[in-house]
């Protein structure tokens, strides 16, 4: 099978796609994978190092939601982007195209539709993003992460809830939860200076917690060495900060509690690891999708949600402290998270891609 991936923008889109490729390669040893992504981007940094995926630079623009002039310019460019994408697809001739919901998937997705190449889209968030909202009308399969999103799909007969594909290294390192270990701070691939600053403000309070230690994924938002120094100055001696976590499976497995933004991929990883979490939705997320992600999980007992306004009022330290001392509550949240996990998501998505490439129809009800 020849698969073309139209994925980019953040690690939250990239790692689920890579998880699918990993499973597909086991299903089809002759698999050939092509990846359209922006030059000089995080997707080129991550995917460009791999010899088993052909990375093809493809520059495209999203539609800004806050600036009418720039949005108009982008709309004028869209036909050109679709035409360029069509030229690449005609050369590669993939059996199926997979878009993961980012704006970078829009032009290749439309090109696939125009060329009658089967298109599959996956939506990681609890609400359809702008690109997927349009592409859903043309996709052969519409794969979702949350059951709540089915109400937004225009063609529900083509929709299925699969969950978010999670990196196998997280699933391999998963172990039963025990209330000990570090506080794991995650801010997504870009990091979150907002969360780091909030923890720094709460550091004197957190330093008094029994057996407290901290593991920070700083991303691109801060210098890890500087972050470690600032926490030690404020009384937290057992702290480790890194740009990006290498052993992500070990980081989750060793976490007593996770504090994180509510990007869909990170939320799926927390659930797959079965770890209690405080989710802090980022207000700047398009369509406030992180709010929807976080509250969809909290509604089923899989996490606590703390809004940014509460963080500014100093509630993060109190929330962490209350949970840190309450082992029963931590265990209950861990059980709720594990119950919501979909560890087979990568396999489900891979199977759908194979079925589409082979022209097969579903043999079970679609909306499951």
WOKAWO-V605918 format. One record per helix or strand of 2 or more residues. SS is the DSSP state (helix for helix, strand for strand). FROM is the first residue (numbers start at 1). TO is the last residue. If there is no record, write none. Layout:
SS | FROM | TO
SS | FROM | TO
This chain:
strand | 2 | 6
helix | 11 | 27
strand | 32 | 37
helix | 42 | 47
strand | 53 | 57
helix | 68 | 92
strand | 96 | 99
helix | 104 | 114
strand | 119 | 123
helix | 130 | 135
strand | 141 | 144
helix | 147 | 152
helix | 156 | 158
strand | 159 | 161
helix | 168 | 173
strand | 182 | 186
helix | 193 | 206
strand | 214 | 217
helix | 224 | 233
strand | 239 | 242
helix | 248 | 253
strand | 255 | 260
helix | 264 | 273
strand | 277 | 279
helix | 286 | 298
strand | 304 | 305
helix | 308 | 312
helix | 315 | 324
helix | 327 | 340
helix | 345 | 357
